[in-house]
Amino acid sequence: MIRSAGEPRGFRFDVLIAGEPVRRRIPVICSPLGIQFEGEQVDLESVFWVSRRAGLVLLFARNRTLAFFGESGDLEELARLVERGSDNDARRSMLRPLAAEVVVCTAGTAVAGHVGQERISGLYLAVFTRQGLHLFAEERRHTLRWPLERAAEVVAEAEGASRPVLELAGGDAALKIRYLFPEEIGAVVQVARRTPAPPDRDGALEMFDKGEVTRPLPARPPQFSEATNTLQRACEAAVARVKIDPSIGERFDRRYFERHLQTLGEIALGPLMLRRSAALEAGSLMSAIEAMDAEQVRQDAIAALDSVTVELLRVYGSEVRTLVKAKRLDREHAEKALAAADEPSLRESMAQHIEALNPAFNGVVARQQLLLQQLHARDLAPPEAEEAGVEQAIASWRNQVARLDVAYGAAGAEVLLELAALWSDRLIPSLRGLTALRGRRLSERARLWILAIVTFLAVAALAWLARDMF
């Protein structure tokens, strides 16, 4: 169904409002006016930051801080809808005073601990710079300066899963910060123990931000092709693995399965190739990142493997129905043959392949977020500010996308080999079994009735001819 840009979009999420218990699986509506749920509304224009994390999206508004937990595809769509109507001016005014400090990363977090005598607990937007940590939430502001005695990643159990947590401690401050990617924690740990150089406070050239006086960075997307090569080799190996059986029909030869498995491989590879093509045509690095958005590629991959399943079942079902019709077999025979595909197990297997790809997708999401943060900080920095951090973030993102390319190709190869084995072990034997069956035969009574009717018609015809003769 096509939805117009201004049409409200409905979701169902777990919702956490700062300072309140989690509301489980409640309806959430996002429209151009704002986000509505259970009689409450958050105006989009009051939102100054949207933070995507693993399994959740955090929204920071001028008078409300919220977290939404749910399916990654729905969360990504919510984030995009909110970003279109959020307050960019508020974001810029908040970050501009920090531009001289060189931003390391910015993230939505859950913080617990204290700075001096002040207790800190709840959801905060954390801005890590080379000079220190700045926390923002509604009207609350906290700052912690480097260096610290302790800055480390620890592992904590949360809802039955192990999650990385950043621990910071030094002087009269101690904080535990959750919802950070491991890559972000690593970047913060590197700077938090060092005595920072004093920030450049020379304001002579700061009447303009770098983003206002420099061109956007060129796209420079990764030139990856490993998935394509891997899937081509896998297709050849899969065809060679199929146990051809001439007894089910002459057309079920190598060429038949070459075409069939090639089609399935192209469907599986489609999302990555379409995103790659869009990234290569992008006019700027920001556009290339949007084209290669890892969360969208993940959702596309889920849909693609579902389409692979649908296409295989369509082809096999068509062959079954053709044989059943040609041999005039009973419906029960057709249902038994169709059941050989074991659709539930096939779909479960496709879901496991996506699950195996999640570490690669998550790695790109993390690098992508770090790069976007560096690009935002670059645009707000003074024109003469260094860009070493941006270049490093670009290189890390490109490398992680290349790793995803390799992982995607390997997963696609496993899918093709698995489907070749399915044809050999279950589907071809099932078609062979149909071929060996005899078609329905008429009962003795039916044959007698047909003989009687034919005899009657013959006698009637002879009688009519005899009448004309006399």
RAJOUR-V544060 format. One record per pair of residues at least 12 apart in sequence whose C-alpha atoms are under 10 Angstrom apart, sorted by sequence separation. I is the first residue (numbers start at 1). GAP is how many residues later the second one is. If there is no record, write none. Layout:
# RAJOUR-V544060
I GAP
I GAP
This chain:
# RAJOUR-V544060
12 12
13 12
14 12
15 12
26 12
28 12
29 12
30 12
31 12
32 12
33 12
34 12
47 12
48 12
49 12
56 12
57 12
110 12
111 12
112 12
123 12
124 12
125 12
132 12
133 12
152 12
153 12
154 12
155 12
165 12
166 12
242 12
276 12
278 12
279 12
280 12
375 12
378 12
12 13
13 13
14 13
15 13
28 13
30 13
31 13
32 13
34 13
47 13
48 13
49 13
55 13
56 13
57 13
109 13
110 13
111 13
123 13
124 13
125 13
131 13
132 13
133 13
152 13
153 13
154 13
164 13
165 13
166 13
244 13
275 13
278 13
279 13
320 13
321 13
324 13
374 13
377 13
11 14
12 14
13 14
14 14
30 14
46 14
47 14
48 14
55 14
56 14
109 14
110 14
111 14
123 14
124 14
131 14
132 14
152 14
153 14
164 14
165 14
166 14
239 14
240 14
275 14
277 14
278 14
279 14
320 14
321 14
375 14
376 14
11 15
12 15
13 15
23 15
44 15
46 15
47 15
52 15
54 15
55 15
56 15
57 15
108 15
109 15
110 15
111 15
120 15
122 15
128 15
130 15
131 15
132 15
151 15
152 15
153 15
163 15
164 15
165 15
166 15
239 15
242 15
275 15
276 15
277 15
320 15
374 15
375 15
11 16
12 16
45 16
46 16
47 16
49 16
50 16
51 16
52 16
53 16
55 16
56 16
108 16
109 16
110 16
124 16
125 16
126 16
127 16
128 16
129 16
130 16
131 16
132 16
151 16
152 16
163 16
164 16
165 16
166 16
239 16
275 16
276 16
321 16
374 16
375 16
10 17
11 17
12 17
42 17
44 17
45 17
46 17
47 17
50 17
55 17
58 17
107 17
108 17
109 17
124 17
126 17
128 17
129 17
130 17
150 17
151 17
152 17
163 17
164 17
165 17
239 17
240 17
274 17
275 17
317 17
320 17
321 17
373 17
374 17
10 18
11 18
43 18
46 18
47 18
54 18
55 18
56 18
57 18
107 18
108 18
124 18
150 18
151 18
163 18
164 18
166 18
167 18
239 18
240 18
274 18
275 18
317 18
320 18
371 18
372 18
374 18
375 18
9 19
10 19
11 19
42 19
43 19
53 19
56 19
57 19
106 19
107 19
108 19
149 19
150 19
151 19
163 19
166 19
238 19
239 19
275 19
319 19
371 19
374 19
375 19
9 20
10 20
42 20
43 20
52 20
55 20
56 20
59 20
106 20
107 20
120 20
148 20
149 20
150 20
165 20
166 20
168 20
238 20
239 20
272 20
317 20
318 20
370 20
371 20
373 20
374 20
8 21
9 21
10 21
42 21
43 21
54 21
55 21
57 21
58 21
105 21
106 21
107 21
148 21
149 21
150 21
164 21
168 21
236 21
239 21
271 21
275 21
316 21
317 21
371 21
372 21
8 22
9 22
15 22
42 22
53 22
57 22
105 22
106 22
120 22
147 22
148 22
149 22
154 22
156 22
166 22
167 22
235 22
236 22
239 22
272 22
275 22
316 22
317 22
371 22
372 22
7 23
8 23
9 23
42 23
52 23
53 23
56 23
59 23
104 23
105 23
106 23
147 23
148 23
151 23
153 23
166 23
169 23
170 23
235 23
238 23
239 23
274 23
370 23
371 23
6 24
7 24
8 24
13 24
42 24
52 24
59 24
103 24
104 24
105 24
111 24
118 24
144 24
146 24
147 24
150 24
151 24
152 24
153 24
168 24
235 24
238 24
316 24
317 24
369 24
370 24
371 24
6 25
7 25
8 25
10 25
12 25
61 25
62 25
103 25
104 25
105 25
144 25
145 25
148 25
168 25
235 25
236 25
271 25
272 25
275 25
313 25
316 25
368 25
371 25
5 26
6 26
8 26
9 26
10 26
11 26
60 26
61 26
102 26
103 26
104 26
109 26
144 26
148 26
235 26
236 26
271 26
272 26
367 26
368 26
370 26
371 26
5 27
6 27
8 27
52 27
59 27
101 27
102 27
103 27
104 27
106 27
108 27
115 27
234 27
235 27
271 27
367 27
370 27
50 28
51 28
62 28
101 28
102 28
103 28
104 28
106 28
107 28
108 28
114 28
115 28
116 28
145 28
234 28
235 28
271 28
272 28
313 28
367 28
368 28
369 28
50 29
61 29
98 29
100 29
101 29
102 29
103 29
104 29
106 29
108 29
115 29
144 29
153 29
235 29
271 29
272 29
312 29
313 29
367 29
368 29
50 30
98 30
99 30
100 30
101 30
103 30
144 30
232 30
235 30
270 30
271 30
313 30
366 30
367 30
368 30
98 31
100 31
101 31
144 31
154 31
231 31
234 31
235 31
270 31
271 31
366 31
367 31
50 32
51 32
95 32
153 32
268 32
269 32
271 32
364 32
365 32
367 32
368 32
49 33
50 33
98 33
152 33
153 33
232 33
268 33
271 33
310 33
313 33
364 33
367 33
368 33
48 34
49 34
151 34
152 34
231 34
232 34
267 34
268 34
270 34
309 34
363 34
364 34
366 34
367 34
47 35
48 35
151 35
153 35
231 35
268 35
269 35
364 35
365 35
47 36
50 36
98 36
152 36
153 36
267 36
268 36
269 36
364 36
365 36
44 37
45 37
48 37
49 37
151 37
152 37
228 37
231 37
267 37
268 37
309 37
310 37
363 37
364 37
44 38
45 38
47 38
48 38
49 38
151 38
152 38
228 38
231 38
266 38
267 38
268 38
309 38
362 38
363 38
364 38
43 39
44 39
45 39
46 39
47 39
48 39
49 39
150 39
151 39
267 39
268 39
308 39
361 39
364 39
28 40
44 40
45 40
46 40
47 40
48 40
151 40
152 40
264 40
265 40
267 40
268 40
306 40
360 40
361 40
363 40
364 40
15 41
17 41
44 41
45 41
46 41
47 41
48 41
49 41
67 41
148 41
151 41
152 41
228 41
264 41
267 41
306 41
309 41
360 41
363 41
14 42
15 42
16 42
17 42
43 42
44 42
45 42
46 42
48 42
49 42
67 42
94 42
150 42
151 42
227 42
228 42
266 42
305 42
308 42
360 42
361 42
362 42
13 43
15 43
25 43
35 43
43 43
44 43
45 43
47 43
48 43
67 43
148 43
149 43
150 43
264 43
265 43
360 43
361 43
25 44
46 44
47 44
48 44
147 44
148 44
149 44
228 44
264 44
267 44
305 44
306 44
360 44
361 44
22 45
23 45
24 45
25 45
45 45
48 45
146 45
147 45
148 45
149 45
227 45
228 45
263 45
264 45
305 45
306 45
359 45
360 45
18 46
19 46
20 46
22 46
35 46
48 46
146 46
147 46
148 46
227 46
264 46
304 46
305 46
358 46
360 46
361 46
17 47
18 47
19 47
22 47
30 47
34 47
35 47
145 47
146 47
147 47
148 47
225 47
261 47
264 47
357 47
360 47
361 47
17 48
18 48
30 48
34 48
60 48
144 48
146 48
147 48
224 48
225 48
263 48
264 48
302 48
305 48
359 48
360 48
16 49
17 49
18 49
29 49
32 49
58 49
59 49
146 49
147 49
224 49
263 49
302 49
305 49
358 49
16 50
17 50
28 50
31 50
32 50
58 50
145 50
146 50
357 50
15 51
16 51
17 51
30 51
31 51
34 51
57 51
58 51
126 51
145 51
225 51
260 51
261 51
302 51
356 51
357 51
15 52
16 52
30 52
32 52
33 52
34 52
56 52
58 52
224 52
260 52
301 52
302 52
356 52
14 53
15 53
16 53
32 53
124 53
223 53
301 53
302 53
357 53
13 54
14 54
15 54
31 54
53 54
111 54
113 54
115 54
119 54
120 54
121 54
123 54
126 54
222 54
354 54
357 54
13 55
14 55
15 55
51 55
52 55
53 55
110 55
111 55
112 55
113 55
114 55
115 55
116 55
117 55
118 55
119 55
120 55
121 55
122 55
123 55
133 55
221 55
260 55
299 55
353 55
356 55
12 56
13 56
14 56
51 56
52 56
53 56
67 56
113 56
115 56
116 56
117 56
119 56
120 56
121 56
123 56
128 56
132 56
221 56
223 56
298 56
301 56
12 57
13 57
50 57
51 57
65 57
66 57
115 57
116 57
221 57
222 57
223 57
353 57
354 57
12 58
13 58
49 58
50 58
51 58
65 58
66 58
114 58
115 58
116 58
130 58
221 58
222 58
353 58
354 58
11 59
12 59
49 59
65 59
114 59
115 59
128 59
129 59
132 59
133 59
220 59
221 59
298 59
352 59
353 59
11 60
65 60
113 60
114 60
115 60
128 60
130 60
131 60
132 60
219 60
220 60
221 60
298 60
13 61
113 61
114 61
130 61
131 61
219 61
221 61
350 61
353 61
12 62
13 62
112 62
113 62
114 62
129 62
130 62
219 62
220 62
298 62
353 62
11 63
12 63
60 63
112 63
113 63
128 63
129 63
131 63
132 63
219 63
220 63
221 63
298 63
10 64
11 64
59 64
60 64
111 64
112 64
113 64
128 64
130 64
131 64
132 64
218 64
219 64
220 64
221 64
297 64
298 64
58 65
59 65
60 65
111 65
112 65
130 65
131 65
218 65
219 65
220 65
296 65
350 65
11 66
58 66
59 66
110 66
111 66
112 66
130 66
131 66
217 66
218 66
219 66
221 66
222 66
294 66
295 66
349 66
11 67
58 67
109 67
110 67
111 67
129 67
130 67
131 67
216 67
217 67
218 67
219 67
221 67
294 67
295 67
9 68
10 68
109 68
110 68
111 68
130 68
131 68
216 68
217 68
218 68
219 68
220 68
221 68
293 68
294 68
9 69
108 69
109 69
110 69
130 69
215 69
216 69
217 69
218 69
219 69
220 69
294 69
295 69
349 69
108 70
109 70
110 70
216 70
218 70
219 70
221 70
222 70
294 70
295 70
107 71
108 71
109 71
221 71
293 71
294 71
9 72
65 72
107 72
108 72
292 72
293 72
294 72
346 72
8 73
64 73
65 73
107 73
294 73
346 73
51 74
63 74
64 74
106 74
107 74
249 74
294 74
6 75
50 75
62 75
63 75
64 75
105 75
248 75
293 75
5 76
49 76
60 76
61 76
62 76
63 76
292 76
293 76
346 76
60 77
61 77
62 77
107 77
60 78
61 78
105 78
106 78
290 78
105 79
289 79
104 80
105 80
289 80
342 80
341 81
105 82
289 82
290 82
340 82
341 82
104 83
105 83
289 83
340 83
104 84
342 84
286 85
340 85
341 85
342 85
285 86
286 86
340 86
341 86
104 87
285 87
339 87
340 87
339 88
340 88
286 89
337 89
338 89
340 89
341 89
48 90
285 90
337 90
340 90
339 91
340 91
18 92
337 92
338 92
337 93
338 93
336 94
337 94
101 95
101 96
334 96
337 96
101 97
102 97
334 97
337 97
100 98
101 98
102 98
336 98
100 99
101 99
99 100
100 100
101 100
333 100
334 100
98 101
99 101
100 101
333 101
19 102
20 102
100 102
18 103
19 103
100 103
18 104
19 104
333 104
17 105
18 105
329 105
17 106
18 106
100 106
16 107
294 107
301 107
305 107
308 107
312 107
316 107
320 107
324 107
327 107
289 108
308 108
323 108
327 108
329 108
285 109
289 109
292 109
323 109
326 109
327 109
328 109
329 109
330 109
96 110
99 110
294 110
305 110
309 110
320 110
324 110
327 110
328 110
329 110
330 110
308 111
312 111
316 111
320 111
323 111
324 111
327 111
328 111
329 111
316 112
319 112
323 112
327 112
328 112
329 112
96 113
324 113
326 113
327 113
328 113
320 114
325 114
316 115
320 115
324 115
18 119
58 121
56 123
55 124
54 125
53 126
54 126
52 127
53 127
54 127
53 128
272 132
273 132
272 133
272 136
272 137
269 139
268 140
269 140
268 141
268 143
269 143
265 144
268 144
267 145
268 145
266 146
265 147
268 147
264 148
265 148
268 148
265 150
264 151
265 151
264 152
262 154
261 155
264 155
261 156
217 158
261 158
216 159
261 159
216 163
257 163
211 164
211 165
214 165
211 166
213 166
257 166
210 167
211 167
212 167
209 168
210 168
211 168
212 168
209 169
210 169
211 169
212 169
213 169
214 169
209 170
210 170
211 170
212 170
213 170
208 171
209 171
210 171
211 171
212 171
208 172
209 172
210 172
211 172
208 173
209 173
210 173
221 173
222 173
206 174
208 174
209 174
210 174
220 174
224 174
206 175
207 175
208 175
209 175
210 175
220 175
222 175
223 175
224 175
227 175
230 175
234 175
238 175
242 175
206 176
207 176
209 176
221 176
222 176
226 176
230 176
234 176
237 176
238 176
241 176
252 176
205 177
206 177
221 177
222 177
224 177
225 177
226 177
227 177
228 177
229 177
230 177
231 177
232 177
235 177
238 177
239 177
240 177
241 177
242 177
243 177
204 178
205 178
206 178
220 178
222 178
223 178
224 178
226 178
227 178
228 178
230 178
231 178
234 178
235 178
238 178
239 178
242 178
243 178
203 179
205 179
222 179
223 179
224 179
226 179
227 179
230 179
231 179
234 179
237 179
238 179
241 179
242 179
244 179
245 179
183 180
202 180
221 180
222 180
224 180
225 180
226 180
227 180
228 180
229 180
230 180
231 180
232 180
233 180
234 180
235 180
236 180
237 180
238 180
239 180
240 180
241 180
242 180
243 180
244 180
248 180
181 181
182 181
224 181
225 181
226 181
227 181
228 181
230 181
231 181
232 181
234 181
235 181
236 181
238 181
239 181
242 181
243 181
247 181
248 181
181 182
184 182
200 182
224 182
226 182
227 182
230 182
231 182
234 182
235 182
238 182
239 182
241 182
242 182
243 182
248 182
249 182
183 183
184 183
187 183
222 183
226 183
227 183
230 183
231 183
234 183
237 183
238 183
241 183
242 183
245 183
248 183
249 183
181 184
182 184
183 184
225 184
226 184
227 184
228 184
231 184
244 184
245 184
247 184
248 184
181 185
184 185
200 185
227 185
231 185
235 185
243 185
247 185
248 185
180 186
181 186
183 186
184 186
227 186
242 186
243 186
245 186
246 186
247 186
248 186
249 186
183 187
245 187
248 187
181 188
247 188
248 188
181 189
247 189
77 218
76 219
77 219
75 220
76 220
73 222
72 223
73 223
76 223
72 224
73 225
74 225
72 226
73 226
72 227
73 227
52 243
127 246
107 262
106 263
107 263
105 264
106 264
105 265
104 266
105 266
106 266
107 266
105 267
106 267
105 268
106 268
104 269
105 269
103 270
104 270
106 270
103 271
105 271
106 271
102 272
103 272
105 272
103 273
104 273
103 274
102 275
103 275
101 276
102 276
99 277
100 277
99 278
103 278
98 279
99 279
102 279
99 280
100 280
101 280
95 281
96 281
99 281
100 281
95 282
98 282
99 282
100 282
96 283
97 283
98 283
99 283
102 283
92 284
96 284
97 284
101 284
102 284
91 285
92 285
95 285
96 285
100 285
102 285
104 285
95 286
96 286
99 286
103 286
104 286
92 287
93 287
102 287
92 288
54 308
53 309
54 311
53 312
54 312
52 313
53 313
52 314
53 316
52 317
51 318
